[in-house]
Amino acid sequence: MSEARRPDKGTSGRKRRDKDAGLSRRLSELDRRIDANRPEVEAAYDPDAPPRSSYALALRMGADLVAGVLVGAALGLGVDWLLGTSPWGLIVFFMLGFAAGMLNIMRSAGMIAKRPGIDDDPATGRFD
């Protein structure tokens, strides 16, 4: 039974060489095609180009400011409701939210240094 499963040693070596030659031929053909297309791909990639369009950056900055103000106002209203300090909680947290929004805008614009590992943006691949 074990003899029936065992292939003939003489033909398996030849088949393996033929298979290896076929794989080598396909690999060299693939290398040739990749090298032929490489200039097109490298020409399309510009490492000096900004990672996003200016319009997208402007929308992000606007959203950062609005989100900061809204979250600050919501927290202020919550503090006022819990502690009964109306309108002081709203005023203080509204100002803090505005400051946080402005800080995020300045970080996005590059006016303030980003904190490594904390302010990295995986969506754009920017890890300044």
Sequence and secondary structure as in RCSB ss.txt:
>XXXX:A:sequence
MSEARRPDKGTSGRKRRDKDAGLSRRLSELDRRIDANRPEVEAAYDPDAPPRSSYALALRMGADLVAGVLVGAAL
GLGVDWLLGTSPWGLIVFFMLGFAAGMLNIMRSAGMIAKRPGIDDDPATGRFD
>XXXX:A:secstr
 HHHHS  HHHHHHHHHHHHHHHHHHHHHHHHHHHHHHHHHHHH  TTS SS HHHHHHHHHHHHHHHHHHHHHH
HHHHHHHH  TTHHHHHHHHHHHHHHHHHHHHHHTSS   TTTS BTTTTB  
